[in-house]
Amino acid sequence: MTNTIYFDQPIDDTSRRGHLYEGQIFVFSPRPSTLALCKLADDMLCEAFSPVEPVEAQYHMPVEDFVAILAPLKPKFIHHPESKRLIQNILRDLGCDMDRTYLDVPRLRAVTSDAYLTSGVGYAHHLHRDTWYSAPLCQLNWWIPIYRFGSESSMAFHPRYWNQPVKNGSSGFSYQEWNNNGRKNAAQHIKADTRSQPKAEEELTLAPQVRVVCEPGGIILFSAAQMHSTVPNTSGATRFSIDFRTFNFDDLVHSTGAPNVDSAPQDTSLRDFMRGSDLTRLPEEVLNSFGDGQPAAEPFVLQS
């Protein structure tokens, strides 16, 4: 497989999705639409951690106090009245057809330095594909750093596994169960994370790996089938970022997407998504056709 990173490539969304489904990565420079979303996050972070800077807050309080601030802030950001509108602006800016593009909510992530917090609301992700977590094969991941970061606090892509299956626990993973229990209990996991998540069940090799560093407000765009992980942060500062997901409706119903080499989750995450133009949910007949015709067991508030 040839790995290509496209920087500010001026191609249409259909062609871009095709490259992403082949395992390529797209990077975009900061633009007004992404910087507006970062400003919303920065304002909320600065208010929550005042009077210290958010990236330095871990050095000014016990980890329990850090979690007590971050845990309610994450859903507050997700459900802020401006958050989805700002994502819509980003997608329009990048040429997505808003009547065919479905989006989920933006998530605020924190990766602290030097293992201050690596579980729960600060979970450091092991090597994984999002498709292990019930993501559709046509899902695309949009990742945006809020502040400056470097290679030592980035995420890593592991291209050798794009076409190489890995024994994993995705067959035991239920997204509905994760939403009803795993996510809402994130703040309880401070010293260790005992939540059941799909992981590799064989030894994996970290090298070769690709780390992409962009400016605050830049975008790293990649397929949900990409094997990726959180780099252990040794930068001396907490890395804060925003991510959200999309898929194209036509790609979903025509089974166009990345290859499925090893993912077998019990259900799907399709109920999370809303149409870009009017934020309506997928029709029930579409959900039924993907075996997700039952609503979640109880309402939930996304936290991580």
SVG drawing of the C-alpha trace seen along z (x, -y; Angstrom):
<svg xmlns="http://www.w3.org/2000/svg" viewBox="-39 -34 48 47">
<polyline fill="none" stroke="black" stroke-width="0.4" points="0.0,0.0 1.2,-3.5 0.6,-6.0 -0.1,-9.6 -0.8,-12.7 -2.7,-15.3 -2.1,-18.9 -4.8,-21.5 -5.7,-19.4 -8.3,-21.2 -10.4,-18.3 -14.1,-17.6 -15.6,-15.7 -16.4,-12.6 -12.8,-12.2 -11.5,-13.0 -13.7,-10.3 -12.4,-7.8 -8.8,-8.5 -9.7,-8.3 -11.4,-4.9 -8.0,-3.7 -6.2,-4.6 -4.9,-8.1 -4.9,-11.0 -5.9,-14.6 -4.6,-17.7 -6.0,-21.2 -4.6,-24.5 -6.5,-26.5 -9.4,-28.5 -12.1,-30.8 -14.6,-28.0 -12.3,-25.8 -10.9,-28.6 -14.4,-29.6 -15.0,-26.1 -11.6,-26.2 -12.4,-29.6 -15.6,-28.2 -13.7,-25.4 -10.9,-27.7 -13.4,-30.1 -15.0,-27.2 -11.7,-25.7 -10.3,-29.0 -13.4,-29.7 -13.4,-26.2 -9.7,-26.1 -9.3,-29.8 -7.1,-31.3 -4.5,-28.9 -4.0,-28.1 -5.8,-24.9 -2.6,-23.3 -0.9,-23.8 -3.8,-23.1 -2.5,-19.5 0.4,-21.1 -1.8,-23.1 -4.2,-20.6 -4.7,-17.0 -5.8,-14.8 -9.2,-14.3 -9.8,-18.1 -8.8,-18.1 -11.3,-15.3 -14.0,-17.1 -13.6,-20.1 -13.2,-18.3 -15.9,-15.7 -18.9,-18.1 -17.1,-20.4 -17.1,-17.6 -20.9,-17.2 -21.3,-21.0 -19.2,-21.5 -21.0,-18.7 -24.4,-20.2 -23.5,-23.9 -26.1,-25.5 -23.3,-26.7 -21.3,-23.5 -23.2,-21.7 -23.7,-25.0 -20.0,-25.5 -19.4,-21.9 -21.9,-22.6 -19.9,-25.6 -16.7,-23.5 -18.3,-20.9 -19.7,-23.5 -16.3,-25.1 -14.8,-21.8 -17.3,-21.2 -19.5,-18.6 -23.0,-18.1 -25.0,-19.0 -28.1,-17.1 -26.0,-13.9 -23.5,-14.3 -24.4,-13.1 -22.5,-14.4 -22.3,-13.6 -21.5,-15.8 -18.1,-17.3 -16.1,-15.7 -13.6,-17.6 -10.5,-15.5 -7.7,-15.9 -4.4,-14.0 -2.4,-15.0 1.4,-14.9 3.6,-12.3 0.7,-9.9 -1.0,-12.4 -4.4,-11.1 -4.6,-8.2 -8.1,-6.8 -11.7,-7.8 -12.2,-11.4 -8.5,-11.5 -8.3,-8.1 -5.2,-7.4 -6.3,-5.2 -4.5,-2.0 -4.0,-0.9 -7.5,-0.5 -9.8,-1.1 -13.0,-3.1 -14.8,-0.4 -14.1,1.9 -16.3,-0.5 -19.3,-0.1 -18.4,-2.9 -19.7,-2.4 -17.1,-1.6 -17.8,-4.9 -17.2,-7.0 -14.6,-9.7 -12.9,-11.2 -12.2,-14.9 -9.6,-15.8 -8.7,-19.5 -6.1,-20.6 -7.2,-23.6 -3.7,-24.6 -0.2,-24.0 1.2,-20.5 4.1,-18.4 5.0,-14.9 5.5,-13.9 1.8,-14.7 0.2,-13.7 -1.6,-10.6 0.0,-7.9 -1.2,-6.1 -0.1,-2.5 -0.3,-2.0 1.0,1.6 -2.4,2.7 -4.6,1.0 -5.0,4.3 -3.7,6.6 -6.3,8.2 -5.7,8.2 -7.3,10.5 -9.5,8.2 -12.4,8.0 -14.8,6.1 -17.3,9.1 -18.0,8.6 -18.6,4.8 -22.0,3.3 -22.2,-0.4 -25.6,-0.6 -24.2,0.8 -21.2,-1.6 -23.5,-4.6 -25.7,-3.4 -22.9,-2.5 -19.3,-3.0 -19.5,-6.6 -21.5,-7.9 -19.2,-6.3 -16.0,-7.7 -15.4,-10.2 -15.2,-7.2 -12.1,-5.9 -9.1,-8.0 -6.3,-5.7 -7.2,-2.9 -9.8,-2.3 -11.7,1.0 -14.4,0.3 -14.8,3.1 -13.5,1.9 -12.4,3.7 -8.7,4.1 -6.1,6.1 -5.8,9.7 -2.4,10.2 0.9,8.4 1.2,5.5 4.1,3.6 4.1,-0.2 6.5,-0.8 6.3,-2.1 4.0,-4.9 3.0,-8.2 2.5,-11.3 0.9,-14.4 1.4,-17.8 -0.6,-20.7 -1.4,-24.2 -4.2,-24.9 -7.4,-24.9 -6.0,-22.7 -7.8,-19.4 -6.5,-15.9 -9.1,-13.8 -8.9,-10.0 -11.0,-6.9 -12.5,-5.2 -10.8,-2.0 -7.3,-3.5 -5.4,-1.8 -4.3,-4.7 -3.3,-5.3 -2.6,-8.0 1.1,-8.8 2.2,-8.9 2.3,-12.6 5.8,-13.7 5.5,-17.3 5.0,-18.9 1.5,-20.2 -2.0,-18.8 -3.1,-18.4 -6.7,-19.5 -8.4,-18.6 -11.9,-18.4 -13.1,-15.5 -16.3,-14.6 -17.4,-12.1 -19.3,-12.2 -20.5,-9.8 -22.1,-10.3 -25.6,-8.9 -25.1,-7.4 -21.9,-5.7 -23.7,-4.2 -26.7,-2.8 -24.5,-1.5 -21.9,0.0 -19.1,-2.2 -16.3,-2.7 -13.1,-1.3 -12.4,2.4 -13.5,4.4 -10.5,6.5 -11.3,7.5 -14.3,5.5 -17.3,7.4 -19.1,5.3 -22.6,6.2 -24.4,3.1 -23.8,-0.3 -23.3,-4.0 -25.7,-5.2 -28.2,-6.7 -25.6,-9.3 -25.7,-11.0 -27.7,-13.9 -28.1,-15.2 -25.9,-18.2 -28.6,-20.4 -31.3,-20.2 -29.9,-17.9 -32.6,-15.3 -31.8,-11.7 -31.6,-8.7 -35.0,-7.3 -36.0,-4.2 -36.1,-2.1 -32.4,-2.8 -31.5,-2.0 -33.6,1.2 -31.7,2.3 -28.4,2.1 -29.8,4.1 -30.1,1.1 -33.9,0.8 -34.1,0.7 -33.6,-2.6 -31.1,-2.9 -32.3,-1.3 -32.3,-4.7 -31.4,-8.3 -27.7,-9.2 -25.5,-12.2 -22.3,-11.8 -19.2,-12.6 -16.2,-11.1"/>
</svg>
